[in-house]
Amino acid sequence: MELMHRALLTALGALSLFYALVKFSLGYWKRRGILHEKPKFLWGNIKGVVGGKRHAQDALLAVYADYKGRAPFVGFYACLKPFILVLDLKLVHQIVFTDAGHFTSRGLYSNSGGEPLSANLLQLDGHKWRSLHAKSAEVFTATNMQKLLPRLAQISTRIQSDLGKINQQTCNISELVGAYNVDVMASMAFGLGGQDHQEFAKWSSNYWAGFKLWQAYLALEFPLIARLLQYKSYAAPAMAYFQKVVLSQLQEHRRRDCQPLQTLLQLYSNADHPLGDVDIAAQAFGFLVAGLGPLNATLGFCLHELARHPELQDRTRLEIKKTLEKHGGQVTPEFLRELRYTKQVLNETLRLHTPHPFLLRRATKEFELPGSVFVIARGNNVLIPTAAIHRDPEIYPDPERFDPDRFEEEAKRSRPPAAFLPFGDGLRGCIAARFAEQQLLVGLVALLREHRYAPCAETTIPMAYDNRRLLLMPKSDIKLSVEWKD
């Protein structure tokens, strides 16, 4: 009886301590005197997100719409973790551009000792990131990206080959664009030759195996403890495969050192300040993590919108056809520069279906907002709700309407800076954004130059998103009817 009594008292004490810790964590913004949405116990301001009942984008959009105009930022909780949710575009511009030196960290977890491929530009912070960013900037120049274009155009011919087997049939667009982007990633980021990339595709979709959200959350909150316990974010067999591929391909490139420039591996290896082989492998993996899913989703969303708006599709296809004829059917840098309307279509897709619905920053120095009493403290985590900004009716009237004319030059000049951030920007923006845009444009040209798309019985209208993913992805594969149309 006494033992049971002690056990009950211990349990009550533990529960009381747990309750007090949760309440203390959820009282951070109140103690700071910062305007904030009242948090729910345990869930903070993302109730329903963890269970997949709503998307993270919707949680951010709701708070953004309720509080915009009342303060430059508000307090926000992702479960128990406090974030600053930025509402004012001037402040966004300061964080991303003018005062980016105060926000050089993302606050993501990495463990280069136990998981070498996590030492990539996406996940690293501090002096390691600064050194890596400086060396990577030598690689991702406009001139180097143009050198990769012939190989990219060659890879895109697979799309034509796959579409040649289809005529007025239902086509799984997600699989079609996924095969193209996997080929690009395997060939240009990892240096694999040939067109049979089945094993690469398998590991590209399975490197999250064993991922548990609560473990990742604790690793973000307590990174030092996570590193001591050797917590790993990714499946070990996948990491071993990707590292082995890069190391073997680098050896092969050096053995045949007179081959034409075709891959990012070669650019990294041939740089004036080259990285070590394992560090190059980490960057290749970082591009896979940050890019493959969003690139697949963007091309799929784009075709879905064009299928629903045939007049816009016809205009896009006509521009592609005329520009190709002008350049003798060759995909060149000049050809891509002249695809003005096609770029508007891609940008409107990225606005309406923003793959990364928020940007993460962490204040590395205290930042006092000019002309105000507001201060972002050192160590504060910052959320920039890009998807909410892209759907703000004061910036983009009738924001749910797909309208590529929003990205005509005059329309762009009428909007404030930092109103369009699909790849982030500034110091911690996507360093491969120029290559990503090139990859999307080349893919879209291959998809539209000889084929036309329309909704079919299996097309989901309106688009439904996968609430289980932090990134914006379709809930199910995008399917359209496709026909050959010269």
N, C-alpha and C positions, 0 to 999 in steps of 0.2 A: 504493500500500500504506500509506504514511504517512498519507494523507488518510483512508483507511478506519479506520485505527487511532485517529486523532483523533476521528472521528465516533463510533466505538464508545465511547471514553472519555467523550465529551460526553453521549451517550445514557445511559450508566451513571451519570454524575454527576447528570443531570437526574432519573433514576428514583430514585436514592438520596435526593436532596433532596425529591422528592415523597413518598417513603415516610416520611421523617423528619417532614415537615410533617403528614402524616395521623396518624402515631403521636402527635405532639405535641398535635394537636387532640383526639384521642380519649383523651388523658391528663388532660384538664382536671379532671374530678371526682376522679380519683385524687390529683392534686396538692393539691386542696382538702380531701382527707380525707373526702369525702362518699360515703355508701353509694350504689351505683349498679349497674345491670345491666351486665355486661361487654359492651362494644360489639364488633360485627363490623367488620372492616376495610372502610372506605369507607361502609358502610351504617349504622353505629351500631346503634341498636336498632329500626330499621324495615326490616330485610331482608325482602324479599317485598312490601313496600308499594309501592315505586316501580315495580316490574314488574307490579303488579296481582294478585299471587297471594293477598294478604290485604288487608283494609281497615285503614286507620289506627286505627279504633276497636278492632280486635282486638289490635293491637300495644300500645296503651295499656292495654287491659283486662288483658292478660297480665301486664304489669309491675305494675299496680295490685293485682291479686290476689296476686301473689307477695310484695309488699313491704309491703302495708298492715298497720299495727300495729307495724312495726319501726322506723319513723321518721316524722316529720311530712311529709317529702318525700324523694325520691331523685333522683339525677342520671339524665338521660336524653339520648340523642343522636338527633337527626334527621339522618341522614347524619353530617356532621362538626360540626353545630351543637349545642352543649350547651343543654339545657333543664332547669329544675327541674320535676319532675312531682309535683304536690301530692297527698298521700294522706290527710291529716287534715282532716275537715270544719271543725274550729275554725280551722285555718289558711286554708281556703277562705273562711270567713266574714270573717276578718281582711283578706284580700287584696281581696275583693269589696266589703266594707262598711266595717268599723270603721277599717281602715288603708288605704283605697282611695287616699288621697293619695300613698302610696308607689308606687302601681302604675297611674299614669294613662296609660301608653303601651301600645300593642299591638305595636309594632315591625314594622308592615307597611310596604311600600314605597309611596311616592307621589311624584309629580313634577308639582307644580302648574304649574311653568313650561312644561314640554314637553307635559304631558297634563292640561289644566285640570280635567277631570272626575274625576281621582283625588284632588282636594282635597275629599274628603267625610268625613263623621263616622266612617266605617268605617276609613279609611286614614290620616287625619291624626293627628299627635301634637303634644305641646308646646303653646306658647301659641296657635298657630293653632287647634288642636282646642278648647282651653278657650274661646276667644272664640266659635267656631262652635257649641259645645255650649250655651253660655249663650243665644245667640240662638235656637237650635232648641228649647230648652226652652219658650220662649214659644208655639211653634207646637203642640207635642204635649201640650196640656193635655186633661184629661177633657172639658171643655166643648167644645173645638174638635173633638175626635173624635166627639162626639155630633152636632155640626152636619153632619158628613160622612156620617152613617148613612143618611139618605134616598137619597142618590146611590148608596151601596154596595148598598142593598136593590134599587134600580132595576136596577143592573148584574146582580145575581144572577138576575133573571128570565130571562136568556139560558139559564141552566141548565135551567129549566123548559121553555123552548122547544126546546132540544136534546133533552131527555129525552122530550118529546112525540112525537118521531119514532121512538122505540124502544119496543118492547113484547116482553118475554120474549126478548130477543135479547142476544147478546154485545155488551158496550159497552166501549170503550176508555176506562177511567176516567181514565188519565193525560192523555189528550187533552181529556177533558171538563173536568176541574178546571184543566188548563193554560189552556184558552180563557177560563175565568172569571177566573183570576188575571192573565192578560195584559190582559184588559179593564179590570180594576181598576187595574193598574199604569199602563196607557196613559191611562186617563181621569183618575185621581186623583193620580198622581205626576207625569205629564207633561202633563195638561190636554187631551188629545185628545178631541174629541167623536165622536159616532156609534158604531157597533158594528163597523165594518170596520177592523180593526187588523192587517191582514196584513203590511204593511211593518214595523210596530213588532214584531210577533211574529218576523219574520225576523231582525231585528237583535238582538232579545232572546236569541236562541239562537245568535248568531254573533259576539258581541263578543269571544269568546276566540280567534277565528281567528288562527292563527300562534303561539299560546301554546306555549312550550317550558319544561318544568319546570326544566331546568338553568339557563336564563337567569333565571327567577324566583328560583331559589335563590341565584344569585350577586348578584342585585339586593338580596335581603334581607341578605346577608352584607356587601356593599360598596355601600351606597346612594349614597354620594357619587360613587363612580366611575360607577355606573349613571346618575346624573343628568348627569354630565359627558358621558357617551356618548349621552345622550338615549334611554335604554332606555324602551320603552313597554310597559305591561302588556296593553293592549287594542288591538283592531283599529282603525286610524285611521278607516276609513269609518264604522264603527259610532259612534265618538265624535263624528264630524262630524254624523251624523244625529241623535243624541240631543240634542246641543247646539242644533242648528238648530230642532228641535221645541220645546224649552223656550223659547228666545228668541222664536220666532214666537208661541207661545201666551201668553207674558207680554204681548207687545205687544197681542195681541187682547183679553186680559182688561182691560188698561188703557183700550183704546178703548171697551169696553162696561163701564164701571166700576160699573154698577148691577145687574149680574147676581148671582144668588144664590150663596152660598158653597158650592162643590162640590169644590174641589181643594186639594191641599197647596200647589200653586204660589200660589194666592190667599192662603193663610194665611201663607206666607213673604213674599210681596210686600206684604201688608197689615200685617205685624208692626210693633210700635213701633220695633224696631231692624232694619229690613229688610236682607237680604243683597243683594249685586249680582246681576245676572241670571245671569252665568256661575257664580257660587257656588250659586245656586238650582239650576241645571242639574246641578251636581256632586252636590248632595244627592239630587235625583231619581234620578240614576244610581246613587248609593250604595244607595238603597232597592232598586233593581232587582238589583244584585249580591248584596246581603245577604239579600233577601227572596223573590225569585220562585221559585227552586229549592226552598228549604225549605217554602214555602207549598204549592207543588204536591205535594211529597212527603208532607207531613203530611195533607192531605185524602185523597190516594190511600191512604196507610197506614191511615187511619181507616176508610175504607169497606171496605178489605180485611179489617180485624179484625172489623168489624160483620157482614160477610158470613159470616165463619167462626163468629161467635157470634150466631146469630139471636135468641136470647132477650134479649141486650143491645141488639140493633138494635130489637127490638119495644118495649123499654122506652124507648129514646131517641126513637123515632118517636111513641110515645104522649105523652111529655112535650111534644114540639114541637107536636103536634096540639092538645092541651088548652090549652097556653099561647097558641097562635095564636087559638083560639076565644075565650079570655078577653080578648084584646086586639083583637078584631074583625078578625083576619087581618093586622094591621099589625106590621111589624118596627120596634119602637121601643126606646129604651134600657131602659125598664122590662121589655119582653118579653125582651130578652137577659139582663138580671139574673136573671130567674126561671128560666132554663134551667140549673138547678144540675146535673142529671145529665148533660146534654149537654156541659157544661164539664168534668165529670169524665172523660167519654169522650175529649175532646180532650186533656186533660192526661195521661191514661194513654197515649194515642198518642204524645205528645211524650216521655214517659218511656221507653217501650219502643223507639221509633224516633226517637231524638234527632237532629234534622237536623244540628245543629252538635255533633259528638261531643267537642269540646274548646273551651275558651276560652283566648285568648292574652293575656298581660300581660307587661310589662317593668318591672322595678324602676327607678324614677327616683331613688330614694334608698335607701341601705342600710337594711335592715330586720332587726332582731334579734328573733327569736321570744321572746315573754315567757316567763320562767321556764325558759329552755333555753340551750344553748350554740350553737344553730343561728343562722346569719346568711345572709340572702339579700343578695348583694352588689349594689351599684348596677350596672345594665346587664344583670343576669341575666334571661334570658328564662324565663317561667313558663307551664307548661301545666296547666290545670285540666281533668281528664278527666271531663267531665260525663256522657258515655255510660256510663263505668265506674261512676260514682257512682249513676246511675239504675238500674244492673243489679247493685248490691251487695246480696247476699242478707241481710246484716245490717241493711240499711236498708229494703229491699223484699223480704220473704220470697217465695220462688218467683218470682224476677224475670222469668222468661221467660213467665209467664202474664199474659194480658191481663185486668186486673181494675180497672175504673173506681172500685170502692169504696175503693181506696187513697186517693182524693182526697176522701173525706168529711171534714168539718171535724175530727172527733175524731181520725181517722187522721192528718191533716196535722199536728195539734198534737203528736202523739206522736213525730214525727220531728225530728231536730236541724235548726237553721237551715242554709241553703245545701244542703239535700238535693235540691232541685229547681230547676234553672237552665236551662230550655230556651232562653231568650232572653238568657242572662247576667243581670246585675243590677248595681246600684250605679252608680258614675260612668261606667263603660265598658260598661254594659248596653245593650241595644237600646232606643234612645229611642222607637222606633215600636212597642214591644211591645204597647201597649194597642190600637193600630190593627190590628196583625197578628192579635191575638186576636179582635177584632171582625170582621175579614175572614174568618177561619176559621169563626166561629160562623154568620155570615150565609150563607156558602157551604154549610155543613153543613145548615142549615135548608132551603135551596133543594133540596139533593140528597135529603133524606129526607122532606119534607113530603107528597109524593104518590107516592114510589117506594120499592121494596124491592130489596135486592141479595142475590145468592147466588153462591157459587163456580160456575165453569163449567169446561169441559174445558181452557180456555186459562189458567186461574188458576194462578199459581205458588204452591205450598204445600210447605214453608214459604217465607216471603219471602226472596228472594235480593237482596243489595245489590251495587251497582256498585263494585267494588274500585278502579276507576280514578279515583274521585272522592274528594276529601277530605271533602266533605259526605256525609251518609247519604242515598243515593238508591236507588230500585229498579233492579235490573240490567236489567229489561225493563219495558215498559209493563204497568201493572196492568189486567187485564181481568176483568170480572164479568158475570154475567147480571143484567138489570134488568127489573122489571115494574112497571106502574102499580098502586098499592095505596093507595086512599083511607083 
